[in-house]
Amino acid sequence: MRKELRVDWDTELRLMNTLRDTLLARGLNAANVCVVTVSTDYSSVVGQYLRHQLTDKGEICCGFGVDVPYPDQPFDDACVQVLCDTFRLHRDATEGRTILLVEAGVIRGGNYAKILDIIRNTLQITEPVLTLALFENVHSKWASDFVGGYYDDDAQDLTFWWEQPNNHWVEADED
């Protein structure tokens, strides 16, 4: 049985501020970045916060959100189509900017790998893509460009203060 790693508001805010400072120090802000929040049901807090914190000369950072399947759902053609449609709808926001994919928790890394493949090979978008995780599993197959903190998913169940039980994770937790 894994121990719950409960992320309280103070920890979440501290890590978001650290990531904001890192992004700004690297010259990434509303003038040159589009924040794409991945898994809006879990990552909207960090995505929205960073969009506002990266404001430049009174302009909020552009951005949008995309949803991905839960672990018990397939990343099928319908999901890919919705993702492509969303990126096409917001092409004016990504064009000429670095795309910053943002997730609250990168567990296995499959979502970032799949989305980047779609961005490059299906949509043929050539803008730079960076990835950010508030928390990242040390066993993830993906290594994000910016990480607030690491945890071990084999031993810890990443849980945020605002999170409620979700039936889609029950089977995945039993694996």
N, C-alpha and C positions, 0 to 999 in steps of 0.2 A: 504494500500500500504506500503510495506516495504521500509525502507531507505537503500540505497546502503552503504555497508561497503567496501570502496575501499582500498585495500591493495597496497600501493606503494612499489617501490623497496627497499627503506631504511627500511621500516618495515619488509618486507620479509627477507632481509639480516640479520637484527638484530635478528629476531626470529630464523632463521636458525643457526646463531652463538650461540645463547643461547642454543638451542637444541644440537648442536655439543658439546659445553662445558659440558653439562649435561651427554651426552653419554660417552664422554671421562673420565669424573670424575667417572663414574660407571664402568670403565674398558672395555667399549665396543669400539672395533676398528676393523680394517681390519683383525687382527689375529683371531677374534672370531665371526664376524658378517657377514651376507649376507643381503644386503639391497634389499628388493623387493618393487619396486615402484608400487603402486596401482593407476589405472586410469592415465596412462602415459600422456594422453592429458592434464591433469590438474596438475599432481604431478611430472613431470620430472625434473623441476628446483630444487625442494628440494631434490629429490632422487639423482640426479647427484651431487649436491653440497655436500651432506652428504657422498656419496661414496668417494669423493676426500678428504674431511676434516677428515675422519676417517682413512686415510692412516697410516700405521704402518711400520716402517723400510723400507720405499720406496715402499711398496706394497699397491696399491689402494684397497679399500674394494670391494669385489666381489658383484655382484648384477645383477638384471634383472628387467624387468617390466611386469606387467600383466594388461590387460584391463578388465573392467567390464562394464555391460550395463548401458546406461543412464536411468534415472527414467521412461521414457516412453517405455522402452524395457524390455523384460523378462530375468531373470537370468535362462535361460533354459538349457537343456541337452547339446546343442551345445556349449554354453558358458562354462559350467563346463568342457567339454571335452578339449577345448582349454586351459583352466586354468591348468588342470591336465597335459596335454602334455607339457606345458611350464615348470611347476615344475619338471617334469621327465627329460626334456632336460637339466635342470640346477641342477640336483641332486648333482653333484660333488661340486657345489658352496654352497649348503645348508647343506650338510652332515658334522656333527660335529661342526656346527656353530649355533649361535642364529639367527633366522630369524627375521629381523626387517621390518615389514610392514610399509610403509611410504605413507601418503596422505597429500596433501596440505590442504584439507578441509574435515573433517568428519561431514556430515550433519545429517544423520539419524543413521548411524552406521551399516546399513545392509550389506555393502560390507565386512567390517572386520569380522562380525559374520559369513557370508557365507564362506568367504575364510578360516577362521580358522576351520570351520566345514569340509571343503573339505580337508585341510591339515591333520587334525587328523583322520577323519573317512573314507574318500575315498582313500587318498594317504597313510595313516597310517605313516606319518612322525612324529617322536617323539622328534625332536630337540625343544628347547625352542622357543617360538614365543613371540615377543614384538610388540607393535603397537605405532606409532608416528603420530601425527597430527600437522601440522603447526597451524591450527585453528580447533577448535571443537565446535559444537553447544552445548549449555548447555542442550538442550532437547534430545540429541543423546541417543539412547539405548545402545551405546557402550562407555565405558570410556577408552580412550587410556592411555598407560603407560607413554607416554611423550607428552606433549601438549605445544605448543608455546603460544597460547592465546585462549580465549573462546569468543564466540559471541552468540547472541540470534537470531536464524533463523526465529522466529516468527516476529521479528521486523527489522531484518537486512538481506540484500542480499549480501552475501560474494562475492566479485568481486576483482580479482587480476588485477594489472596494465597491464598485457600482454593479458588479456582475451578479446575475441570477442564474440558477441551474438551467442547463440547456440540454434537452433530450438528445440532441444530435452529437453530443460529446460522450455519451454513456458508453457506446460500443467502442469508440476510439480509446477511451480510458481503460477498457478491459483488454485491449491488445497487448 
